[in-house]
Amino acid sequence: MNFDDNPEEAAYRAEVRAWIEGNAPDLSVLTAEERRTWHPAHKEAARQWQVVKADAGYACISWPREWGGSGGTNIQEAIFNQEEARAGVQFTYFMTGLHFLLPALLEHNQDELTLSLIPSAVRGDKIWCQLFSEPSSGSDSAGARCAAVRDGDDWVINGQKVWNSGAQASDYGLLLTRTNPDVPKHKGLTVFWVDMTTPGLEVRPIKMMSGDAELNEVFLTDVRIPDCQRVGEIDGGWAVVISTLMNERAALGSGTGLSWRDVMALARQTPSWEGTVMDDPAFREWFADYYIRTEAVRLTSFRTLSSLSRGEAPGPESSAGKLLWSNSTQDMSSQAVDLLDMSGLLVDAEDAAANGAFQHRFLWAPGLRLGGGTDEILKNVIAERVLGLPGDVRLDKGVPFREIPSGR
């Protein structure tokens, strides 16, 4: 396979690169602390950049025009994302909504009410979060116990969600519920979209060791949601879940955040006995291995891109990219903090090298191996759905959900 741009792609890349250079926000006007993700100033810069992209047709390039996109191709969108990352203006605030949730929502609902939600998300005015995981069923989305009971034209919902990225700043969420406990666990699920200001819905941020509070607990107590906010069929929510998770792993599997270029720049400016860390043979050996792994992530993401370009949904292969990226990121951040020696203990953005980006990533990295599917879940997906190996023994297969032991 030839991974080089063809003439049309090369021309589009040059066009995009020139446009980004002429329109990208100047983040240097922000202090080091303000450049941290979820800082209000950083978030506002991201929102303004999203508006600029939307006005120019670059916000959701591959989406149909009636959804607020530009009717372009997945290849064009990938090229823009690459150039955006290259310019250092790739923000993650809108990734959950625009890459994970809304494509799945629009796959199952295209009514007038649903379509009315899209423009504000495309322009960055509204943020979405994913409300799937629960305390007793992290990576096992089908184990959801959050209950939705029909009451006329409404559903009354009670339960708890956890590890919900960005819920503290989100306007809407995609909510997974249990509507029928008398059938096997994959068959009794229903998905809704919910306004995060709905009475009875409470968001409690979780303080992380990185100092952030991006992850949250969400409690739902007698929350009433009208049936018009249901996504897909009653008890058919597993199809929505699969669409969402495949989108999530495809997006995460392409890699985000610090790159090998950032590591090289850090190593070149950090002194060592050999001159700089980049001159250290042992480091260069590690760096070569790390570069190969990042290239593997990039090239693996092309498998997903190829599927999308054929009009297919992201497949299980994206699990391999996400598994490799999250593990490599943890290794990279650990190596970076180590090479900084005592300076690696500094976490203040004003004092630490690279504004403390590597220390921050080091403290965040373990969570990357949990979000979007734990390592163990992803290895099972690869083993069973990619390699065709025998599946794990499942004692809950075919058992009505209410009969599955809960440990209570």
C-alpha positions in Angstrom: 0.0 0.0 0.0 1.2 3.5 -0.9 0.7 5.9 2.0 1.9 9.0 0.1 -0.7 11.6 -1.0 -1.9 11.3 -4.5 -1.9 14.6 -6.5 -5.4 15.6 -5.4 -4.6 14.9 -1.7 -1.3 16.7 -1.9 -3.0 19.8 -3.4 -5.7 19.6 -0.6 -3.0 19.3 2.0 -1.2 22.4 0.7 -4.5 24.3 0.7 -5.3 23.2 4.3 -1.8 23.9 5.6 -1.9 27.5 4.1 -5.3 28.1 5.5 -4.4 26.9 9.0 -1.2 29.0 9.0 -3.3 32.1 8.1 -6.2 31.5 10.6 -4.9 29.4 13.6 -5.3 31.0 17.0 -2.2 32.4 18.6 -1.9 30.4 21.8 1.3 32.2 22.8 -0.9 35.1 24.2 -2.0 32.7 26.9 0.0 32.0 30.0 1.4 28.5 30.5 -1.3 27.8 33.0 -4.0 29.0 30.6 -2.8 26.7 27.9 -3.8 23.7 30.0 -6.9 21.8 28.8 -10.1 22.7 30.5 -8.8 26.1 31.6 -11.5 28.6 30.7 -9.1 30.7 28.5 -8.0 27.6 26.7 -11.5 26.3 26.3 -12.6 29.7 24.9 -9.7 29.7 22.4 -10.8 26.2 21.3 -14.4 27.4 20.9 -13.4 30.4 18.8 -11.2 28.1 16.6 -14.2 25.8 16.1 -16.3 28.7 14.9 -13.6 29.8 12.4 -13.4 26.2 11.1 -17.2 25.9 10.8 -17.4 29.2 8.9 -14.8 27.9 6.4 -16.3 24.4 6.1 -13.5 22.6 8.0 -15.4 21.8 11.2 -16.8 18.4 10.1 -15.4 17.9 6.6 -16.8 14.4 5.9 -20.3 15.1 7.2 -23.2 15.8 4.8 -24.0 19.4 4.2 -27.5 18.9 5.8 -25.7 17.9 9.0 -23.5 21.0 9.0 -20.6 19.4 7.3 -19.0 20.2 3.9 -19.7 17.0 2.1 -16.1 16.1 1.8 -14.3 12.8 2.1 -12.9 11.0 5.1 -9.4 11.3 3.6 -9.8 15.1 3.5 -10.9 15.1 7.1 -7.9 13.0 8.1 -5.5 15.3 6.2 -7.0 18.3 8.0 -6.6 16.6 11.4 -3.0 15.8 10.6 -2.2 19.4 9.6 -4.1 20.7 12.6 -2.1 18.5 14.9 1.1 19.6 13.1 0.3 23.3 13.8 -0.5 22.6 17.5 -4.1 23.7 17.4 -5.9 20.3 17.7 -8.3 20.6 20.7 -10.1 17.7 22.3 -13.2 19.5 23.8 -15.4 18.5 20.9 -14.0 15.1 20.1 -16.5 13.1 22.2 -19.5 14.9 20.5 -18.3 15.2 17.0 -16.3 12.0 16.6 -17.9 9.5 19.1 -21.5 10.4 19.8 -23.2 12.5 17.1 -22.2 10.2 14.2 -23.9 7.3 16.2 -26.9 9.5 17.1 -27.4 10.5 13.4 -27.0 6.9 12.3 -30.1 6.0 14.4 -32.1 9.2 14.5 -32.6 11.8 11.8 -35.8 13.5 13.0 -36.1 17.3 13.1 -35.4 17.5 16.9 -32.2 15.5 16.6 -31.0 17.5 13.6 -31.6 20.8 15.5 -28.9 19.7 18.0 -26.2 19.5 15.4 -25.3 23.1 14.4 -24.5 24.2 17.9 -22.2 21.2 18.3 -20.4 21.8 15.0 -19.7 25.4 15.9 -18.4 24.5 19.4 -21.3 26.2 21.3 -22.4 23.0 22.9 -20.3 20.2 24.4 -21.4 16.6 24.6 -20.3 13.8 27.0 -20.8 10.0 27.1 -22.8 8.5 29.9 -22.1 4.8 29.5 -19.8 3.5 32.3 -21.1 2.6 35.7 -19.4 1.6 39.0 -20.2 -2.0 38.5 -19.7 -2.2 34.7 -16.8 -0.1 33.4 -15.7 -1.6 30.1 -18.8 -3.9 30.1 -21.3 -1.5 28.7 -23.9 -4.2 28.4 -23.8 -4.5 32.2 -25.5 -1.1 32.7 -28.0 -1.0 35.6 -29.2 2.6 35.3 -32.9 2.0 35.1 -35.4 3.7 32.7 -39.1 3.0 33.4 -41.8 4.2 30.9 -44.3 6.7 32.3 -46.7 7.8 29.6 -44.7 9.9 27.1 -41.8 10.1 29.5 -39.1 7.8 30.9 -38.1 8.0 34.6 -34.5 7.3 35.1 -32.5 6.4 38.2 -28.9 5.3 38.5 -25.3 6.4 38.5 -22.6 6.8 35.8 -18.9 7.3 36.4 -15.6 8.3 34.6 -17.6 10.6 32.3 -15.0 12.8 30.6 -16.0 16.5 30.4 -19.4 16.0 32.0 -18.7 18.9 34.3 -18.7 21.3 31.3 -21.1 19.5 28.9 -24.4 20.7 27.7 -25.7 17.3 26.5 -25.0 13.7 27.1 -25.7 10.3 25.4 -27.2 8.2 28.2 -27.3 4.3 28.3 -30.1 2.8 30.4 -31.6 -0.6 31.3 -35.2 -0.8 30.1 -35.8 -4.5 30.2 -34.1 -6.7 32.9 -36.0 -9.8 31.9 -33.9 -10.5 28.7 -30.1 -11.1 28.3 -28.1 -8.1 29.1 -27.3 -7.0 25.5 -31.0 -7.0 24.6 -32.6 -4.8 27.2 -30.8 -1.5 26.7 -32.1 1.8 25.5 -30.2 5.0 24.7 -31.4 8.6 25.2 -29.8 12.0 24.7 -30.2 14.2 27.7 -29.9 17.9 28.6 -27.3 18.0 31.4 -29.4 20.7 33.2 -32.4 18.3 33.5 -33.8 18.3 37.1 -32.5 15.3 39.1 -29.2 15.1 37.2 -26.1 15.9 39.3 -22.5 16.0 38.1 -19.7 15.5 40.7 -16.2 16.1 39.4 -13.5 13.5 40.4 -10.1 15.1 41.5 -7.3 13.3 39.6 -3.7 12.9 40.6 -2.8 15.2 37.6 -4.7 18.0 39.4 -7.5 17.9 36.8 -11.2 17.2 37.4 -12.0 16.2 33.9 -13.6 12.9 34.9 -16.9 12.9 36.8 -19.6 10.9 38.5 -23.1 11.6 37.3 -26.1 10.7 39.5 -29.7 10.5 38.1 -32.6 10.6 40.6 -36.1 10.5 39.1 -34.8 12.2 35.9 -37.7 12.5 33.4 -36.8 12.3 29.7 -39.4 12.5 27.0 -39.6 9.6 24.6 -38.7 12.0 21.7 -35.2 12.0 23.1 -34.8 8.2 22.7 -32.0 7.1 20.3 -33.0 4.1 18.1 -35.4 1.4 19.2 -36.6 0.5 22.7 -34.4 -2.3 24.0 -32.3 -1.9 20.9 -29.6 0.3 22.5 -26.8 -2.1 22.0 -26.6 -1.1 18.3 -26.1 2.5 19.4 -23.5 1.4 21.9 -21.5 -0.5 19.2 -21.6 2.5 16.8 -20.3 4.8 19.6 -17.6 2.5 20.9 -16.2 1.8 17.4 -16.2 5.5 16.7 -14.4 6.1 20.0 -11.7 3.5 19.5 -11.1 4.6 15.9 -10.6 8.2 17.1 -8.4 7.3 20.1 -6.5 4.7 18.0 -5.3 7.5 15.7 -3.5 9.0 18.7 -3.8 12.5 20.3 -1.6 14.7 22.4 2.2 14.8 22.5 4.1 13.3 19.6 7.5 11.9 18.9 8.5 15.4 17.7 7.8 16.8 21.1 9.9 14.1 22.7 12.8 14.8 20.3 12.6 18.5 21.0 12.7 17.9 24.8 15.7 15.5 24.4 17.6 18.0 22.3 17.3 20.8 24.9 18.0 18.6 28.0 21.7 18.3 29.0 23.3 15.0 29.8 26.8 13.5 30.1 26.9 13.0 26.3 26.0 16.6 25.6 22.2 16.4 25.3 19.9 13.5 26.1 19.4 13.1 22.3 23.1 12.2 22.0 22.8 9.4 24.6 23.0 6.0 22.7 20.6 4.3 25.2 18.0 7.0 24.8 18.4 6.9 21.0 17.7 3.2 21.0 14.6 3.7 23.1 13.5 6.6 20.9 13.9 4.5 17.7 11.6 1.9 19.2 9.1 4.5 20.3 9.1 6.1 16.9 8.3 2.8 15.3 5.4 2.3 17.7 4.0 5.7 16.9 4.2 4.9 13.1 2.4 1.6 13.8 -0.4 3.6 15.4 -0.5 6.0 12.5 -0.5 3.3 9.8 -3.0 1.2 11.7 -5.4 4.1 11.7 -5.2 4.0 7.9 -7.1 0.7 8.1 -10.0 2.5 9.8 -9.7 5.3 7.3 -9.8 2.8 4.4 -13.0 1.3 5.9 -14.6 4.7 6.3 -13.7 5.7 2.7 -15.6 2.6 1.5 -18.7 3.7 3.5 -18.1 1.0 6.2 -18.3 1.4 9.9 -15.0 1.3 11.9 -14.1 -2.3 12.6 -12.4 -4.1 15.5 -9.0 -3.4 14.1 -9.2 0.1 15.7 -8.9 -1.7 19.1 -5.3 -2.5 18.2 -4.5 1.1 17.5 -6.0 2.3 20.7 -4.2 -0.4 22.7 -0.8 0.4 21.2 -1.3 4.2 21.5 -2.3 4.2 25.2 0.5 1.9 26.3 3.1 3.8 24.2 1.9 7.1 25.7 2.4 5.8 29.2 5.9 4.6 28.3 6.7 7.9 26.6 5.6 10.1 29.4 7.5 7.9 31.9 10.7 8.1 29.8 10.3 11.9 29.4 9.9 12.5 33.2 12.9 10.3 33.8 15.2 12.0 31.4 14.4 15.4 33.0 16.0 14.0 36.2 15.1 16.1 39.3 13.3 18.6 37.0 10.9 15.9 36.2 9.4 16.5 39.7 8.2 20.0 38.7 4.6 20.2 37.7 4.0 23.9 37.7 3.4 25.0 34.1 5.5 28.2 34.6 8.6 26.4 35.8 8.6 22.9 34.2 10.1 22.1 30.8 7.5 22.2 27.9 5.1 23.9 30.4 4.9 20.7 32.4 3.2 18.9 29.5 5.1 15.6 30.0 4.6 15.6 33.7 0.9 16.2 33.2 0.7 13.4 30.6 2.6 11.1 33.0 -0.1 11.6 35.7 -2.9 11.2 33.1 -1.5 8.2 31.2 -2.8 5.3 33.4 -6.3 6.5 32.7 -5.8 6.3 28.9 -5.4 2.5 29.4 -8.9 2.4 30.9 -10.9 4.9 28.9 -12.3 3.6 25.6 -11.9 0.0 26.8 -9.4 -1.5 29.2 -6.3 -3.3 27.8 -7.9 -6.6 28.7 -11.1 -5.8 26.9 -9.2 -4.7 23.8 -7.0 -7.8 23.8 -10.2 -9.9 23.9 -11.6 -7.9 21.0 -8.5 -8.4 18.9 -8.2 -12.1 19.8 -11.9 -13.0 19.1 -12.9 -10.6 16.3 -9.6 -10.0 14.4 -7.6 -13.2 15.0 -10.7 -15.5 15.2 -9.6 -17.2 18.4 -12.2 -18.9 20.6 -14.2 -16.5 22.8 -14.0 -16.3 26.6 -16.4 -18.5 28.5 -19.4 -16.4 29.4 -21.6 -17.6 32.2 -24.1 -14.8 31.6 -24.8 -15.6 28.0 -28.5 -16.1 27.4 -29.3 -15.4 31.1 -32.0 -12.7 31.9 -30.2 -9.7 33.3 -32.0 -9.7 36.6 -30.7 -13.2 37.3 -27.1 -12.3 36.8 -25.4 -12.2 40.3 -24.5 -8.6 41.2 -22.3 -9.3 44.2 -24.7 -7.3 46.4 
